[in-house]
Amino acid sequence: EVDGMLHQKKVVIAQACQPGGRIYRQTSAPKGAPPRRSVRRSILSPAHAFSVTAAWGFSLAGVGRARTGSVVASAAARGYEDLEAAAREWLAIDTDAGSRAVVEEMVANGKHAELLDIMGSRLEFGTAGLRGLMGPGFNRMNLVTVQQTTQGLCRYLQATSAEQLAAGGFVIGYDGRHGSEAMARTAAAVMLSQGVQVHLFGDLVPTPFVAFAVELLGCAGGVMVTA
């Protein structure tokens, strides 16, 4: 039944492509055609999750440990100078004018408590995935943390499931929360930049659709952007 639902609507399949190439290719199912292995083609509320699933029993804790180090990790223990270094690190990465303005204002006015809250630690994987409030900083859900997390996840899969990743690719789904589509597209772009074929759902989907698609397509893993 789920396979049929996947087949009914238009799909957008994110294909691995060369730099500068098109990321998304839109296809439609022929009328009356039998179900096929296509995945429908992201927007988060005050709290959102970056949930990861995989056909082979992927360990969320393992992904969390795979993250690269940062001055943010122990900023709280090392004092305000390191907090401001963490803020500068963030500003060197973030391209969103609105969130940059928030961080710049905190630094300029010495709002160390606020900086500690958003920069003093990183979001960590739990039983529900990567979850946190939306906003700027390494301790919030935003495009930067999604980008960095996806990069770490990609490297993990390349190290542990390279053949399956090359053969089946990666699934990404999202729901109707504010910001989910942008986060899903960011995750897709990161995977594509590493030469990974991405199956990006073309519409809002419930979380189980991603797990089903991982199994159906034989993918190395998948991400669901949800609350």
N, C-alpha and C positions, 0 to 999 in steps of 0.2 A: 504493500500500500504506500509506504514511504517512497519507494522507488518510482511509483507512478506519479506521486506528488512532485517529486523532483523533476519529472519529465514534462509535466503539464505546462510550466511557464517558460518564458525565455530564460536562457542562461547566459552568463558572462563568464568565460573561462580565461583566467589570467595565465598566459603562456610564458614560459621562460623565453627571454628575447635578448638580443644584443643591445648594448647601450644606445639610447636614442630611439629604439624601436617602440612599437605600440605595446602597451601592457595588456590591454583588454581586447578580446575578440568576442563579439556578440553573435550568438547562434540561436536558431529557433528549431524546435522539434517539428518534423514534417507531420502533417495531419494524419492521424491514424497509425502512425509508426509505433512499434512496440517500445517499451521502456528501454533506455540505454544508459550507459554509465556516464552521464553528464551531471554536473552539479550547478545548481542555480547560483547566480551571482549574488562604507560602514558608518556613529551617532550615540553619550553616556549620561545618567542622572547624577545626583550628588555623590553616589558611590557606584563604582563599576568594577567589574572583574575581567581579567584577561585569562580565560580558562583554557587549559591545554589538555588535549586528550590524544591518545595514540593507540593503535591497534595492538601493539606489543606490550602493553602494560607500562607505559612511560612513567617514570618517577618524577613528580613535581619537585620533590626535595633535591633531586639530582640536578635539575635545571637551575634551581636557586643557587646551588654551590658553584655552578659553572660561570656565574657572572664575573666580569672582570672587576678588579679592584678600583677604588676611587678614594680621593681625599675625604669623601663624604662619610665613609664607613665609620670613622671614629672622630668625626668633627666635634661631637658633643664633649668628648673626653679631652680634646686638645685645645679647646677654647675658641673665642670669637674670631681670631685671625684665620683659623682654618675654616670656620663657617663662611667667612667672606671669600676665602679661596674656593670653597665649594660653590658659592654663588657665582663667582667669576667663571668657574668651569661650566656651570649651567648656561650662563650668558653667551659663552663661546659656542654653544651647541644650539640653543633655542633660536628659532627663526620667527616665532610668533610675537608680533609687536605688543599685543596686550599683556601676555604673560611676562615678557621682558620688562615692561614698564613696572609691573608689580614688584619684581625682584629688585630692579634698580632703585625703586623708592624705598624698599626695606633697607638696602645697603646704605643709601645716602642718609637715611634718618636713624641709623643704628638700631633698627628693630630686631635685636638679637633673638628675642624669644620667638618671634614669627619666623625668622630665618632658621632657627633650630628646629622648629616644627616641620618646615618643608624641605630642609636640606640636611638635617642632622642624621638621617638614616635613609636606607633604600627600602622600597617596598619589597616584601619577601613572599615567596610562594607558600600557600597554606593548602588545606584540604579543598578549598573552593577556588584555587588558582591564585592569580595575582590580583589583589583587590585593594582599593583605597579611594579616598576622596579625589575629586577632580581639581586640578589647579597646577600652578608651576612648581617645579622642584622635583628632586629625586625621590621624595617621599609622597608623591602624588601620581594619580593617573593622568597622563598627558601624552602627546605624540612623541616626545623625547624618550620617556620611559618605555613606551611601546616599541619604539625603534630599537632601543638598546636591548630590551628583553628579547625581541625577535632575533636580533643578531646573535645573542648568546644561545638561543634555542637552535638556530640554524647551525651554529658551530658544533653544538652538542650532537645534533642529528648527523652531521657530516662525520663526526668522530665515531659514532656508535652504530649508525644505520645508513651508511653511505649508499649501499646498493639499493635499498628500499626507497631511499629519498630520491635517487636518480630515476628509478623505474616508476614509482607511483606519485611522487611529488608531495604536495602539502595542501590541506584544506583550510579555508578561512570562512567563518560565518559571523553574522552580526544580527542584532535585534534593533528595536526602535528607540533605544535610549539616545539621548542627545550626545553627539560626538562619536557614535559607534562606527559610522561609515568611514569617517576620516581615519580612525584608528585601524580599521580593517584594511583600508587601502594602504596605509603606512606599513603595516605588517606585510602585505603582499609585495610592496615595492622592495622591501628589504630582502625577502626571499628571492624575488626575481633578480635582484642585483647580484645574487650569489649563484645564479644559473639554475635555480630550483623551479620546476613547473608548479604553478599555484592554481588551485581550483577555488575560485572565489564565488560564493553564493550571490545570485542576482536579485535577491529579495530578502526581506526579513525572515528569519527562520528560528524555530525553537532550538535550544541547545542540542537535543538528541540527534538532529539532522547532521550535525558535524561529525559526531561519533559514528553515525551510520555511513556517512560518505567516506570516512577514513577506511572503514571495513570494505565498503563496496568498491572503492577505487584502488585498494591496496597501498594506501599512502603511508608515509613514515610517521605522520602525526597531523595534528590540526589545532586551530585556535578558534575559540568562540568569544566574541566581544559582547559582554552582557553585564547585568547588574548582579 
